[in-house]
Amino acid sequence: MLKPKLLLGCNFSDRFNRLLSMHYTIAGPFEVSRIDELLSASVDARALITKAGLASNQEIIDVCPSLELVACFGTGYEGIDLARALERNLIVTHSPGANASSVADFAIGLILASTRQILAADRFVREGHWVDSGVVNMPAVPGLRGAKLGIFGLGAVGKKVASRAVAFDMEVGYHGRSPKDGVPYLFLPTLEALADWADVLVIAARADGNNRHIINQDIMRRVGTSGHIINIARGSLVDQMALVEALEKKTLAGAALDVFENEPNLPERLLKAPNLVLSPHLAYATIDARNAQEDMVLANLEAHFHGLPAPNRVPFVSD
């Protein structure tokens, strides 16, 4: 019996490739610019395994006539045109929650790095400014005890950020489409109200076509001159140039970004912005989280190719 053929939209781990090859014929990844090679490989491909943020996803999907399933590695699926997938009866799956703990841990690290100026303190020492023995020459900053943490998007990641923040004696509030049952945190009815309330605003919402640059100049102004913004969701949610301006004009105390609008290409002005912590989209990147996401993709593939409903279908497509 022939193994079902899969296309890879990008590179994955050796572990994942080995497990896939046990049950499937795998091809790729291919550069979309090498269209002849891609067309040849895509004729009988029945599934695409990819990451949601890749610009090439839709082009690959469009040239795969036999495609049945698009398996997104990770919780996001914003790079997939769901309406067009529905027209073709494609199943779209993802791996929700698998990396939530890793992302939440990293979010707390970014909160500490931004509010406590950890990178600035490192530079302070390395550059020889700590000249008075036993005396700290950097100015004191507000601590986290009693600070208000606002979370935009109380999903799997947001809930874990909240529980970790409570251990730092922070107050927690959140905003989403509706209040969550069974959580003890303050619900704010609008994003504007959350920004007005929060000392630290963590962005943990899912990106879609309706919330691009939702963290705009007005939201930054509301967070205020002593406030911090942390993004561990998707870069499209934040107006990066508005953020740069807020940091340059000191209408915002600090920010930390793990995600960006056009990764990995960052504008020079963003790289030079003051009081900004940057990391290369690695909040999810722990071995446990990677393995868990791979296992969820494998489970989705196995169910589909055995004629069963994939356990982690994107709701819009599976309805």
Number of C-alpha atoms within 10 A of each C-alpha: 3 7 12 15 21 25 26 19 25 16 14 16 10 9 10 17 15 10 13 17 14 10 15 15 14 21 17 16 15 19 13 16 9 9 14 10 13 20 16 12 19 25 14 16 21 18 27 27 25 24 25 20 17 15 13 18 21 14 11 20 24 12 16 21 14 15 23 20 25 29 29 31 24 24 21 21 25 17 19 21 13 17 12 14 20 15 9 12 14 20 23 27 28 27 26 20 17 24 24 21 22 21 27 25 16 19 29 19 14 27 25 16 20 25 23 17 19 15 14 16 17 10 11 14 11 10 9 8 13 15 10 8 7 7 8 12 13 12 5 9 10 10 12 19 13 14 17 20 26 33 30 26 21 26 18 19 26 26 20 19 25 25 14 17 22 15 9 14 13 19 19 22 21 29 23 19 11 12 15 15 6 6 11 10 18 15 20 21 14 15 20 16 17 27 29 19 19 24 25 28 28 29 25 26 22 16 19 14 9 8 13 16 16 15 24 16 18 13 19 25 16 19 25 23 17 15 23 25 30 24 24 26 27 23 21 19 25 26 18 22 14 16 24 21 17 22 22 17 12 15 19 23 23 29 28 24 24 22 23 23 17 12 12 10 8 12 11 8 13 16 12 11 17 18 22 24 21 15 13 11 17 13 22 22 13 14 11 14 19 20 16 17 24 24 17 24 25 20 15 25 26 16 13 17 16 9 8 11 15 24 17 19 21 21 10 12 17 15 7
